[in-house]
Amino acid sequence: MNDIRNNIDEWRRSKDREVLDMGITTNDYFSLQSLGLSKASARKYMYELADKGFLQITDHVGRSNVYDLAKSEVESINYDLKHIDDSTYENICYEIGEWVVDIMKEDKFVEGLSIMNFDSTVKKPTWIDKKL
């Protein structure tokens, strides 16, 4: 699953594979993966990941299912902003721009700092006091 999570965006940008706009077939995964899985193992794992809800079938190409990350899986991908690696910075730079990476690298983390902490001289937003 981590191999797919970490590489599917890069695989999508591959210009020679139209299917990747919708997801990835087992055959595509087998040819792109770097884990050394056999074709049978790749097929079995893709099926199991879909069965467990990590992947979803988005389309069919011939007799092959096209798999993509399940919506719940996409929502659960969360960058650990305290420990961003260079490849993540490169992705952000590619997608948004270098200026965002510059701002992110200037940011400092303060333990316990929260948007919910207000100075006594600052008026709290009205939505803080409202109860739903």
Secondary structure, DSSP 4 states (H G I P E B T S, - for coil): -HHHHHHHHHHHT-TT-GGGGT-EEHHHHHHH-SS---HHHHHHHHHHHHHTTSEEEEEEETTEEEEEE-HHHHHH----TTS--HHHHHHHHHHT-HHHHHHHHH----TT--TT---TTSPPPHHHH---
